[in-house]
């Protein structure tokens, strides 16, 4: 028994030593949470700040488009409701608030939006109560403002770490916001780069910050940039070949093996003073010579460019977007990289922005009408847009297809008109195509096709 206990103690000691080694390595490699003051200082450097700002700006640049999913009889009422929601979004500065939240989420690992309701005290009594997104949880006209809370002022208070089957597992129930206890339902949070549950308390229930992910690559770039600059500044070394023992001997014979250091220094200083293009070197014809040794500079630009590419690869931003560097070479283009980047932004919007915007969308409706209209919705406007020529070419192709389908009797003019009205990319989506056709036309075949057998069949089908 004693030997077994000794073996177990040794095993526990080895395990503890291994865990300590893992933790020490974890910290040394810069993977531990750096703390908000350190991250705030890192955000002052352009190499850390710019990727964060670019993603936040691109994610909110084209913004959203409000829409109605249902078929309401009163189109004017629906349009009025959408305009009212748009006006509320402008009043609450939703676009700017969401952009700042993304900056905090990427820069610090978590971003918070506080929902300020009119008449609710700014203390524990008012803020610790859960906010229910229902007509009974918020009165009409009570939504006053939206405020970005810097993560440095927030600390989680309590969370469930006992039962993984519960919905609130490792999710804070409330937060301390500079001494005020705020229920989590009053804070809309976003965590772009989530960490495993076991690390969430260490990261203040946020995620991995983008500057922390970029730290190694930025430091490598800064070191490479400084090394390149030093090499460019000192790429040429001037060499004076002279008979130092014959012409610069010391009278005392005690300094540096019979060489007078002051004479050598004075000689070099004179040459440096005359080294401009208008200067003249005077050399002894028999015992002196002058030469310049230059270090090769080829490849330095590639080394520096490669370190820049590593910095751009982590956030997935094309070089032309991040640094304004155009691709080199014949027929070089960045359209493919930009298209991939826009796809990444679209995925980021759906994963992180959509839940926050949907919650705000519902709160705004409760604030306006005291109810949530299930037919109202929103969608993100794609960043990739066709040019006018491309859009016209696509529209012409659709028109040719409709014409062929009408002539063949597959569809009628009314059905083609309905398709055009439902097409969000159509050039005529604002032309009121959902209304009946003008001049009493019932939606049958167009006049130019009346004499064709296919049009007659389509007309009989009508």
Protein Blocks (a to p, Z undefined) as FASTA:
>chain_A
ZZmmmmmmmmmmmmmmmmmmmmmmmmmnopacebjklmmmmmmpmklmmmmmmmmmmmmm
nmpadddfbdcfblmlmmmmmmmmmmmmmmnommmmmmmmmmmmmmnopacdddddehia
cbfklmmpccddbfklpcghkambdcdddfklgccfbdcfkbmmbmkgoiafbdceehia
cdfklpccddfbacdfklmmmnoopacdfklmmmmmmmmmmmmmmmmmmmmmmmpccddd
ddfklmmccfklpggghiafklmmmmmmmmmmmmpmkbccdddfklgccddddddfehkl
mmmmmmmmmmmmmnopafklmnopacedehiafklmmmmmmmmmmmmmmmmmmmmmmmmm
mmmmmmmnopacfkbccddddfbdcdfklmmmmmmmmmmmmmmmmmnomacfklmmmmmm
mmmkbcklmnopmpccehhiaoiacfklmmpmklmmmmmmZZ
